[in-house]
Amino acid sequence: MTDFTTDAPMTRARHTAPKREYYAYFGLIFLATLPLAILTWALFAARRMELPEKGPIAKAWTQARIITPHIFNA
């Protein structure tokens, strides 16, 4: 009697989420945080009468970089 189960090549299961899914969530979160980042940037600029160091896109990008990994680690 022959055991044919050992002849199959060993494949590893993927333990990480696909990159497309990560980028889809990242894009959605970025678009969701962008209006609030623009609003806070404009209010800061109006109060202080000077432009902040980071623009609204950079702030939204940072927020998306913080939030997205939390979704995949949950």
Helices and strands as residue ranges (DSSP letters): H 19-48, H 56-73
